[in-house]
Structures are given as structure tokens and as C-alpha cells.
Amino acid sequence: MSSPSAPPEEEGDNIIRSPDLPFVSAIVGGLFPGRAIVVSGMVLPPFASDAKRFNIDLCCGLLIDGDHMDNKALHINPRFDSGGGWFSSAPDRMFVLNTYVSGSWGAEERFPNPFEEGKPFQIRILVCENYFKISANGKHVCDYPHRVRVDQIKTMTIKGNVRVDYVEFQPPIKRGPDGKPMLAEPVERKEQITKIDRPTIPFKTPVPPGGFVSPQRVKFTVTPFLSAERFSINLMCKDEWLFHFRVDMPNTNTKLKAAIIRNSTKNHGVWQTEERNFGKFPFSKGITHDVLFTAYGKSVAVDVDGMPFVKFTYRDGDDPSNIDAITVEGHILLHRFEHVA
């Protein structure tokens, strides 16, 4: 992933990695001039999400939706609407800011959208004395005057057509022994990387205690054989598949159609309901591909060749912290396995 989504080198409770969406978080210590929030991730491509917008809201309470929701001091809403034609208005693809106070939205402030679908993004919201200074991918976008006092902001929310790699609060603040906010020392995070080159297939490797959970990720560099029919990558818990990712390669001779099946098992190997929908089939025989699994709270995201592909939500009762093995099977060459924990 390109630089806008590169994670910071140090972290503590001030950094939340790979959150599931919709995301809601209290802002420990609140906001004040000089404090900033950074949100970094990927705008999903059109085939990966039905939503055409995302929003980042700074809210004055926990009621974030509905007819009686609390005030929203800042509503950031990048739009990627499609369509438009003879009988409809032009699609809205602007970067829109607004505030919600006492049951009503204020006047929108609109700017050219700095983000693109299918590309990494980063937003930094810096609190100044009289306004928010907002930058996107390292470039200043606008200054948005405060319409609500910043000391009233309690929570933040994110939802829409994005995948969030991390949310960072700068400077880091934690609650002290007396329950009051205090500056926190950043904690250096050391990644543990396991690389295995050209393992034999079928391949199986243990997952350390604690399972496959955020912020872990695992990358498979694979080449389907020219004669390949199918291959699969699996996250296992003992004899159960918590995530089964199977790729069926097309074959005109046997009339086998391209398919990508996601599933899981329960009760000693009983398969559950298959998930088959996807956009463009991304694999080709004899071509090398990178497949990336990224752990989220209750789901795993799959990228193929650097592009978001699908997201699988673990089934009821399945806990990714119980994943104890990763397996690869089928008609492929596995050039490299790389696990980052």
C-alpha cells in the first residue's frame, strides 16, 4: 500500500488499528487547540462497496444517527456518486463539510474531492483556536470555522465506502490513576515478521497463541499452474475452517466457470452458506499474484495485487483469536508466505 496509509512507528492507546466499520470511539482527553486526529486507509473501488460516500464525524455525544442524534461539530463527507444523464443532475463527487446542531444541518462547504476510489487516503484534522485545519494526503484542503465549541466533542465515527488502516490521536493521551486525562508516552511497536520461501503444497503453518487478529496481516505470493483447476487459502481452528477462500479457475474445455467461494464450517466440518459475489475475476493461470489477508475485529479483508477484493465477516460464534493454523492447498506454486504480527 502506498505512503498515505503507512502506519506510524510508535503507538499506544492513541492508535486504533484496522477497526471494523461503522466505527465509533470515545476521544480520551477530548479535543483542544493543538490536538489532531489522523485517519488513514483505502477508498474502496466501486465493485467492493455499494456505498458511494464515506463520512468522518466528530460528535458531541453517543447518539450518532437517527432523528434525535446529538450535535456533530464536524461532518467530513467525500462523495463518489456515479450516474448522471439527460434527466438527472450531475453526480456529486465533492469533498463536503458541514455541522449538525439542534436537529438541523447547516450550510455545506464544498471543495474538490482530493480522493479517488480504489486509492489510499489520509485525512488529518488539526484543531486550531477558531477552526479545524484539514489536510488530505499531506496537502492542505481547507480551514473550517468552529460552529460548535470543541470542548463539547466526545466521540468520533467513521462509516461508508472505505477501509480504515488506523486512527491516530495526536498527542497521545490516557487516563491517569485519578481518572483524569494525561499525556501518554508513545510505545514503540515492533513487528514480528515470518517469511517462508517456496514451501511445498499442501502448506500448513501454525499461528501463534492469540489467533489471527488486528493488526496482523499475511501475504501469499502465488502462481496458479497453467493446468490449475482450483486452489484455496484457509484460516483454521483445529479441524474447522473459520475462513475458506477458494478460487476456481475457468476452463473452457470442462466448462468450469470462474468462481471465488468464501465459507466456513461448524460442528466438525459442516459447511455453512457460501458467499460467491465478487467484481472482476482477478486471477490468471501462469501469472503471479499477491493475495493479502488483513485481520480486522470481526472480519478479514482480502486484497489481490494491491486492490481491495472482498471482506469476509466471521460467522456467529467464530472467534479469530482461536485461529491456530493457516493452510494453502491446490494447483498453485507458493513463492513466498509472509506473516506480519
N, C-alpha and C positions, 0 to 999 in steps of 0.2 A: 504494500500500500504506500502511496506517495506521502511526501512530508507533512501535508496538513493534518494527517491522523497519527503522526509519530507520537508515542506516549512519552510523558516526562520521565526523567531518570530517577526521581525521588517521589515517594508517595507515603501517605498515611491515611487517616480517616478523611482527609480532604480530597481524595481521589476515589471516584466510583467507576469501576471498570465494567464494560460490557453489560450495562443494565438492560433488562427487558423493557419493552415499551408496551403501553404507556408507562412512563417513568414519573414518579413523584418522590420528592425528597425534601425533608426539612433542611433549612440553611442554618447550620450551627453557628451561633455568634451573630447571625443576621448580616445585613449589608450596611456599609458605611463608605464615605468617600475614601478612595484608595483601594477598596476591595474589588476583586474581579472574579468572573466565572468564565471558564473555558469549556466549550462543548466541541468535541471532535469526533468525526465518524465518516459515514458514507451516505450520500443521497442515493436511494435505491433506483435502479433503472426501471423503465416503465413496466416491463414484464414481471418484475419482482414484487410489485405492490399495486393494489387498486387505488390507494390514496395518491393524490396529485399535489399535496401540500404537506408541510410539517410546521409545527409551532413549538416555540420555547417560551414559556410563560413564567414570569415572576409574580407570585400570588401573595395575597395578604391573609390567607387562611387555607384551610384544608378542603373547602367546598370549591372544587376546581371546574365543575361542569354543572349544567342544569339551569333552571330558572332562578335559583336563589344562590348562585355562586358568589364567592367573595370577590372583592376588588382584585383586579390584575394591574399591577403597576406598569408592567411591560409585556407586550404580546408581540413576539417576532414571528412572522409568518411568510417564509419564502414559498412562492407558488409556481407550479409547473403545469398549469392547466393545458389540456390539448383541445383540439376541435376548432370551432370557428367555421363560418361558411356564409352562404347567401342570407340566411335567415337568423343568424346568431351573431353575437358580438365577438370581437377578437378574444382569444384565450388570454387569461390573466397569468402572466409569468413574471410578476414583480416581487420585490422584497418589501413587505408591508409591515409597518409598525403601528401599534395602537395601544390604548389603555381602556380598561373597563372599570367604571365607577358607578356605584349605586344603581346597578341594573341596566346601564346603558353603555354602549361603545362610543368613544369619542371620534374625532376626525382622524382618518387614516393619514399616515405619512408614507409615501411610496417612493421607492428607489429602484434602479435597475438591479435585477437579481444577479448576485455575484456567483451563484452556484449552478451546477449542471447535474442533471440526472446521471447516475452511474459514476459520479466522480467523488473523491474525498472532499470533505468540508471541515472548516473550523471556524467557530464564532467565539469572539472574546467580548464580554460585556464588562466594561470598566465603569465603576460607579464614581462619578465626579460630584462636586458640590451641588450643582444645579442641573445636571444632565447625565445621561448614560452615554459613554463613548463606545461605539460599536464598530468592531473590525471583522472582516471576513477574509480568511486565508492570508492573514498578515497585512491586509490593506484596510485603511480607514474607510468606512462606509458612510457614517453619519454621526451626529450628536443628537440625542433625543431628550428634550427637556423633561424633567420630572413633572408628572401630573399628580402623583401620589407621593407622600413622604416615604423615603426608602427605609426608614426605621419601622414601617408597617409591614414590610415584606417578610414573610415567614417561610414560604415554600417555593419550589420551582417544579415545573412539569415539562415533559417533552413527549410528543406523540406525532405520528404521521409517517411519511414515506422515507424514513431514514433508519439507519442502523448506527447506534452510538458506541464508539470505542471507549470513550471515557468522558467523565465530567470532573472538572477540577475547580476547587475553590481556592483562590489566592488572596491573601496569605492563608496558610493552614491554621485553623482554629479548632480547639477541642474544649470540652467541659472539664474544669478542674475539680479537685476533691470537694469543693464547696458548691459545685453545680454551676458556677459562673464561667462564661467563655474566657479562654486564654489562648495566647499564641502557642502553637504546637511545633515542635521540632520536626522537620521533614525526615522521613525514614527512607533510607536507600533501599530500593528493591533490586534484588539480584535474581536474574532469570536463570533457571536450570534448563539447559538445552541437551536433549538426547538425539544424536544422529546415527542412523544405521544405513549404510550404503549397500545397495544391490542385495537385499535379503531374498531368500528363496520364497516362493509362493507354493502353498499357503503360508502366510506370515502371521505370527501372533506375538505380541509383546505385552508384558504386564503394565498396568497403570499403578503408580504409587498409591498408598493409602490416602484416602480423601477424594478419590474419583477424578472425573474429568469435569472440572468446574472453572468458572471465571477466576483469573484471566488466562487460562490455558488455551493453547491452540496447537493443532497438529497438521502438518503438511505432508502430502503424499505426491511425489513426482512419479508419474506413471505413463506407460505407453501401452495401449491396447494392441494385441497381436493383430496382424493382417487377417488372421482367421478367427478373431475373437467373436464369441457369442455373447458373453456377459462377464462382469466382474462385480465384486461387492466390497464395501468397506463397512466395518461393524464396530459399534461400541457395546461391549458385553458386560454383563453382571452374572458371574457364574455361568449357567447354561442358558441364560435369557439374553435376547437381543434387545437392548434399550434403544438402539438406533441401528437400523439396517438400511444402508444406502446401496441399492443395486442398479447397475447400468446394463441395459440390454442393447447390444449393438445391432443396427439394422442389417438385414441380409436379404437381398433381392431373390436369391435362389430358393431360400426356405420361406420367403415372405414374412420373415420376422421383422416387426416394426421396432423402431427406436423407442425405448421407454426408460424412465428413471423412477424406480419404486422406492418409497420410504415407508418403513413399517417397524413394528416391534412385536415382541412376544410376551405372553404371560402364561402362568400355570404350566410350566415345564414345556415351553416351546410351541404353544398355540399362537398362531399368527393372528394379529389384530387387523383392523381396517387399513388397507393400502392407501397411500397418497401418491397420485400419479401426475398431477398437473405440473407443468413447467413451461417455460418460454421456448426459446430456440435450443435444440439439442446441441450441446457444446463439445461432444467428443467425436474423434475421428480415429479410425484404425491406422496404426503405424505412426501416429502423431503423439508427441509427448505433451502431457498436460500437468498442471499443478492443481491439486484439489486441497483446499484448506478447510478444516473444521475449526470453528471458533466457539468456545463454550460461553453461554450466557446463563442467566439464572435458572430458567426453566426450559431452555431450548438450546439448540445447536444450529449455527449458521454455516452454510456450505458456500464457498466461493470456488469458481472454476476459472483458472487463468486470470486471476486478479479481479474478477467480476462477481458481484453477489448473484447467487443462483437460486437457492431455496433456503428456507428456515424450517426446522422441524421442532415442534413443541413436544416435549416428553409427555407420554401418556399418563393419565391419572394413576398415582401410586408409584410411579417410577422416579427414582431419585438419582441424579447424575453423580452424586457423591459416592454411590455404590458401584460405579463402573470400575471394573478391575482389569480389563484387558481390551486391546484393540486388535482387530484381525483384518487381513486383506486376503481375498480369495478370487480365483477366476483366471481368465485368459489375458493376463497383463504381465508386463515387466515393471517391477517396482524399483526405480532407480535410487530413490532416497526416501527415508522416513525421518521426519524431524518433529520432535515433540518439545514445545516450549512451555514450561510451567513456572 
